[in-house]
Amino acid sequence: MSSLNKRHPGFFPSDLQLCQRVFDQICCERKLDRMSLKPDVQQLAATVFWLFENGCSNESELLECFRRLRH
């Protein structure tokens, strides 16, 4: 279960690490510079967080949801 809930919103370090791993993997697959400030890379990061906040709470599920959303 995600650390996010209505009474105590926020991310635990493990949540951030999970989102970072997924973001890094997607950037690698798409040959994007993960440190880029380009809007498409920033939107990718925002999408990963959005999916996590909306229930995709493990790495494989998060990757699968992202890929379905983007195809």
Secondary structure, 3 states (H helix, E strand, C coil): CCCCCCCCCCCCHHHHHHHHHHHHHHHHHCCCCCCCCCHHHHHHHHHHHHHHHCCCCCHHHHHHHHHHHHC
